[in-house]
């Protein structure tokens, strides 16, 4: 079997398969019955970005720079496995999407009142502002401006996980503010507010570009949902956004552009957006050692939920899939966690079986998540809150592919519970105000 695969392994075949699968993904997204901004479509775009873009970059890195660190066979076998996972996902998703009725799944029950939304938006934004002030105060300044490396930022973030999470609340606050009365003027103001607050949080935390991306992209994507923005502008904004992210990364890591700019560009893109080589290394590690982890690493990740007050001996570093890959597979002893990818995490569990079953189950999960998004065409109060939550969590589809299922489930659950806490708080204030007026 290895000899047969090896006979087909070539950089030209890698490029051909990558381009073929890229066309398949974009044709499916274009012609399926869901809007561009949907859970499944965003998941497919994340698969394309994390894996197939990476394979294309590996081709150019080998042919233009001649120094790619994986063999053609290693890249080819990785691409074949990811291609099978892609086809399996599409088949299972299509089958269950047809079988399961298009029934709405309601996430939140709220009063049909704009006043309720205004209060909720105000509470979320005030929480975000106070959180960022606390973060800056605890670290005696902006972390990015005074740190010299990743470990400094890691130390600054210790014990402030909840505060970091609350800083993100500016995103649903701005979305709610915009959705209350959508207009071009309010969109522009909301975008400027999102960019300003996102940059402020970037300076305060010492990186974490996701907060900036989610704030801006959520607003743009809502305009796409309601066809308030052209495809050309989406592409233009995406190019500007990617260029800005590269600049922020170079500023964060003190990188100077020189004659090796092409290698720098390819390397940074692969490390940040297309870390397919993590799956390659996990694949080889398991095939060499047969040390399957089953559900041990997956379940261990949820120990993060337990506060240190309740668990005095809680480890500084929870041994989840990402930390296992970093410390045991590539033997990198550091507080830094390198992404194992969804495919790598699943393969660590039980090899081929867990890899293929995992992608099938994710397809079923996304079918149900699509039932939440049926509200997007409506503009009532119920749909405004539902859309806000959806637009915030949809970006976690990228972290599902890049970081793994355990991180995805934890982030979704955490955001849902936190959102409900703010809704209950808003309920309390709303009814107090209503009772006072009466």
N, C-alpha and C positions, 0 to 999 in steps of 0.2 A: 504494500500500500504506500509506504514511504517513498519507494522508488518511482511509483506512478506519479505521485504528487510532485516529487522532485523534478521529474521530466517536464512538467508544465510550468515549473517555477521560473519566472523571468520578470525583470522589471517592466518590460512592455506589457506582459499579461496582467501584472499588478495595476498598471495604469488603465488598461482596457476595462478590467472588472470594476475598478473604482468609478470610472466614468459611466459605465453601464448602470451600476447601482445608483449613481447620482441622478441619472435620467429617470430611472424607475421611481425613485423617491419623489422627485419634483413633479412628475406626471401624475402620480397617485395623489399628491397634495392638491394639485390643480383641479383634478376631475372628481375627487370623492365628494360625498354629499355634505361634508362639513365645511364651515368657513375656514379660511387660512389659519386663524387663531383658534386652534382647538388643542386639546390635550394630546391626542394621538398624532396630529400633524407636527406639533412642537416636539414630541418625542422622536419622530422620524427625522426632523431637522437636526436634533441633537445627536442621533446616531450618525447622520451624515457628517456633522462637524467633528465629533469626537473620533470617528474611525476613518471614514472614506476620504475626508480632507487630509487626515494624517497619512494615509497611504499615498495620496498624490504628492504630498510634501516629501515623503520618503523617497519617492521616485526622483523628484527634482534635486533633492539633497544628494542622492547617489550619483546622478548624471552630471550635475553642475559643480558640486563641491567634491564629490568622490570620497567622502569620509563618513558615510552613514554607518552607525554602530551596530546594526543588525544585518544578518545575511539575507539574501534574496529569498531563501527557503523559509526563514523565520517570519518574514513579512507576508509571504504568500500564504502560508498555512494559517496565519492569523486572519488574513483577509477572507479566506475560504470559510472559516468558522463563523465570522461575523456576517458574511453573506447568507449562510444557512439560517442564522438567528433572525436576520431581517425577513427572509421569505417566510419563515415559520410565524413570526409576529404578524405579518400582513395577512396570512391565511387564517390564523386563529381570530384576529380582530374582525376581519370581514365576516367570518362564520357566526361569531357571537353577536356582532352588531346587527345582523339580519334576524337572528333568532330571538334576541331580547327586545321587547317592545320599547318604543321611544316614550318612556314614562319619566316625568320630572322627578328629580330628587331635590328636595328642599333642604338647604343647610341651616337657614336662619328664619325664625318667625319674629317679625317686628311690627310695630304699629304703622299704619299707613299715614305717616305724617312727615313732612319735610323738616319740621322742627326737630324730630328725633334724629334725622340724618345730620343736621347742623350741629347738634350737641355731640353726637358721636365723632364727627370730624374734628370738632374743637378739642375734645378730650384726647383723641389720638395725637393731634399735632402738639398740644401742650406737653403730653407725655414724652414725645420725641425730643422736644426742645429741652425739657428738664433733664432727660437722660444724657443728652450730649454735653450739657453743662456739668453734670455730675462726673461724667467720664473725663472731661478736661481737667476738672478740679482734682479728682483722685490721682491723675497722672502729672499734675502740676504743669499743664501745657499740652500742646498738640504733639502726639506721639510721633507722627511722621517727620516733624521738623527737628526732633532731637534724638531720634534713634539712629543706630548705625547698621542694623541688620535685622533679620527675621527674629532672632532670639530675643532681642530687645522688645520687639513688638509683642512677642508671645508672653513675655514677663509682664508687660504693661496690661495685657488683656486678662491675665489671671484674676479670677474672682469677680470679673465684671461681665460674665456671660449674659446674665439677665438684662443688664443695662444695654449691652450691645444689641440684644434682641428688641428692646423697647425703642431704640433709636430708629429701627426699621418702620416703626408705626407712622412715620411721616408719609410713607408711601400710600397706605390706604386712606390717610387723612386727605392727601392731595387729590386722589382719585375721586373720593366722595365729594369733595368741594367742586370738582369739575363736572361730575355727573349730575349734580343738582340742577345745573343750568348750562348744558353744553353749548359752547359758542367758540368761534375762532379766537376772540379776545381772551376768554377765560382759559382756553387751551394754552395760548402763548404765556399767559401769566403763570399757569400751573407748571408748564415746562421750565420756565425760568426759576420758579420756586424749587422744583425738583432738582435741577442742576445745581443751584446754589446750596441747598441743604445736603445734596449728595457729596459735593466737593468738601463741604464743611465736615461731614462725617468721615470722609476719606482722610482728611488731615488729622482729625481727632483720634481715630482708631489706629492709623498708621498703615492704611491700605484698604483692603476689602472693597474692591471695585463693584461687587455685586449690588451693594446698596444704591449706588449711583445708576447702574444699568437698569435695575428693576423699576426705579422711580420714573425714569424717562421713558423706557420701553413700554411700561404699562399704559401710559397716556397715549402714546403713538399707536399701540395695538388696539386700543378702544376705538380710535378714529378709523382704523382699518376695518374693524368689525362692522361699523356703521357706514363704511364706504365714504368717509369724510376726508380721505387722503389718497392720493394716487400711488400706484405701484412705483413709479419713478422716484417720488419723494421718499418712499420707504427705503429704496435702495440707496438713495443719496444720503439719507440720515444714517443708514447702517454703515456706510463707508466712513462718514465723519465720526461716528461713534467708535468704530474699530480703531481708526487712526488716533483718536483721543485716548483710548485704552492703552495703546502701545506707548504713547507719550507718558501717561501716568505710570506705567510699569517701569519705563526707563528712568523716570524721576524717582520712583520708589527704590529701585535697586542701584541707583547711581551708575547707569550704563552710558558710556560714551559711544556715539556712532562713528565708525571708522571704515576702513576698507572691507571689513568682514560683515558689513551691514546685511547682506543677503543671508549669510549663515546665522546671524543673530535673529533675523526676522523669522526664518524657518524654525530655528530652535525654540524661540519664545512661543510661537504659535503651537508647536507640538506639545510643549510642556504645559501651556495654559489651556488650550482648547482641544487638542487632539492627542491625548496621551495613550494612544493605542499600544505603545510598547510595554505599558504596565501589564496588559493582558498577555502579551507575548512572554514576558518573564515569568508570570504566574503559571502559564501553560507549561513552560519548560520545568519550572520548580516542581509542580505536581507530578508531571510525567517522570521526573527523576527521583523524587522522594516518596511519592504516594501518600503524603501526609495530608489527607483530606481533613478539613476542619468541621464538616457538617454544619450544624447551626450554632456552634460555640461562639464564633466571632460575631455572628449576626445578633444573637441575644445579648452578648456582652456590651454591644454599643448602647443599649438602652439603660445601662448603669449610669450614663450621663445624667439621667433624670433625677437620680437620688441626690439631694443636697448634701454638701459636706458636713453640715450641722448634724444630720441624721446618721452619717457614715464617716466617723472620724478617720478611719484607715483607708478612705477612698484613694485609689492610685492617682497620681498626677496625670498619667497617660493611660486611658482605657484601651485595652488591646482589642480593638475592632478590626475590620478587614483592612482599612487604610493603614493603621499602625502595624499590623502584622506584616503587610506587604513591605512597608518601609524598613522595619527592623529585622525581619526574618528572611524575606525573599531577596531583597537587594542589600541587606546588611548595612543600612544607613542609620547609625545611632544618633538620633536628633529628635528634638521636640517637633520638628517639621513633619507633617503627614503628607505623603505623596499619594495621589489618587490612584486607586487600584482599577478603576472603571467598573461598570456594572457587570460586564462579561467576566472580568477578572474575579470579582467578588463571588459571582455564581459558580465559576469554575473551581474556586477554592473549596466550596462546599462538598461537591461530589463529582467533579469532572464533567463529562459530556452530559450526563443525565440532569444534573442540577442546572447546567447552562441552558439546555433546550427547554426543560420544564419551566424554568424561571422566566424566559422570554414569552412562553405561552401564557403563563399566569399574569404577567404584566399586560399582555394584550387584553385579557379579560377585565383586569382592573381598569384599564383605560376606557373600555366600553361603558362601564358604570360611571366613570368620571365625566364622560361626554354628556351623560344625562343631566348633569348639573348645569351645563353650559347652555341649555335650551333657552334660558332666560335672556340671552344676550341681545335679542332684537327688541325687547320690551324696555320701557322707560319708567315703570312704576317703582315705588319705593322698595318693594321686595326684591326686584331684579337689580336695583342699584347696589344694594348690600351684597347680593349674591355675586354680581359681576366684579365688585371690588375685591372680594376674597379670591375669586377665581383668577383675576388678572395678577394678583400678587403671587399665588401659589403655582401658576402655570410655568413660571420660570424654573421651578424646582425640577421640571422634567429634564432640564440640562444637567442638574446635579445628580439626578437619578442615573443618567448614562455615565457621567464623569466620576461620581463618587461612589454610587452603589445604592441598592435598595434600602439598606438599613438607614442611611442618611436621609433618603427621600421620605420614608415613612415617619421618621422622627421629626423632620422639619414640618411635614404636613400636619401631623398630630399636634405639634407644639403651636403652630400658627392658628389652628382651628380652636384649640382650648383658649389661647390668649385672646383671640377675636371674641369668643363668647364672654370672657371676663369683662371686656370693654362694653359689650352689648348689655350685659346685666347692670354694669355701672351706669350706662346711659339710660336704661330703663328706670333706675332709681331716681336719677336727677330729673328725667322727663316727667315722671309722675308727681314728683315734689313740686316742680314748677307748675304743672297742670292743676294740682290741688290748691296751690297758693292763689292762682288766678281765679279759681272758682270760689 
